[in-house]
Amino acid sequence: MSDAPQQTMPGHEQVLQFARCELEYRRKKQWDIFSWVVTILVSVIGGIAALTWKGEIKPNPI
């Protein structure tokens, strides 16, 4: 007989909990990347539109 600790197989609930945590982590990372890319894209489009504007840009204070 061996005195080494025996490894037990994880239960279905533990595997599902791990998969949920991993999926939540990946979705959060995807959302963070998406929001940064959209912010940069909108900024670039706005900058290009402002630089290529033909007329004068006059702010209209209310």
C-alpha positions as CSV (number, residue, x, y, z in Angstrom):
1,M,0.0,0.0,0.0
2,S,1.2,3.5,-0.8
3,D,1.1,6.4,1.6
4,A,0.9,8.9,-1.3
5,P,-2.3,11.1,-1.3
6,Q,-4.9,9.9,-3.6
7,Q,-6.3,12.2,-6.2
8,T,-10.0,12.3,-6.5
9,M,-11.8,13.1,-9.7
10,P,-13.7,16.4,-9.7
11,G,-17.4,16.2,-9.6
12,H,-19.7,17.4,-12.4
13,E,-20.6,20.5,-10.4
14,Q,-17.0,21.4,-10.0
15,V,-16.3,21.0,-13.7
16,L,-19.3,23.1,-14.6
17,Q,-18.4,25.8,-12.1
18,F,-14.9,26.0,-13.5
19,A,-16.2,26.2,-17.1
20,R,-18.6,29.0,-16.0
21,C,-15.8,31.0,-14.5
22,E,-13.6,30.5,-17.5
23,L,-16.4,31.6,-19.9
24,E,-17.2,34.6,-17.8
25,Y,-13.5,35.6,-17.7
26,R,-13.2,35.3,-21.5
27,R,-16.4,37.2,-22.2
28,K,-15.2,40.0,-20.0
29,K,-11.9,40.2,-21.8
30,Q,-13.7,40.1,-25.2
31,W,-16.0,43.0,-24.1
32,D,-13.1,45.0,-22.8
33,I,-11.3,44.6,-26.2
34,F,-14.4,45.4,-28.1
35,S,-15.1,48.6,-26.1
36,W,-11.6,49.9,-26.5
37,V,-11.6,49.2,-30.3
38,V,-14.9,51.0,-30.7
39,T,-13.7,54.0,-28.7
40,I,-10.6,54.3,-30.9
41,L,-12.5,53.8,-34.1
42,V,-15.0,56.5,-33.2
43,S,-12.2,58.9,-32.2
44,V,-10.4,58.3,-35.5
45,I,-13.5,58.8,-37.6
46,G,-14.3,62.0,-35.7
47,G,-10.8,63.3,-36.1
48,I,-10.8,62.6,-39.8
49,A,-14.1,64.3,-40.2
50,A,-12.9,67.3,-38.3
51,L,-9.7,67.6,-40.3
52,T,-11.4,67.2,-43.7
53,W,-14.2,69.7,-42.9
54,K,-14.4,72.3,-45.7
55,G,-16.3,75.1,-44.0
56,E,-15.6,76.9,-40.7
57,I,-16.6,75.1,-37.6
58,K,-18.3,77.6,-35.3
59,P,-19.6,76.5,-31.9
60,N,-23.1,77.6,-31.2
61,P,-23.4,78.5,-27.5
62,I,-26.9,78.2,-26.1
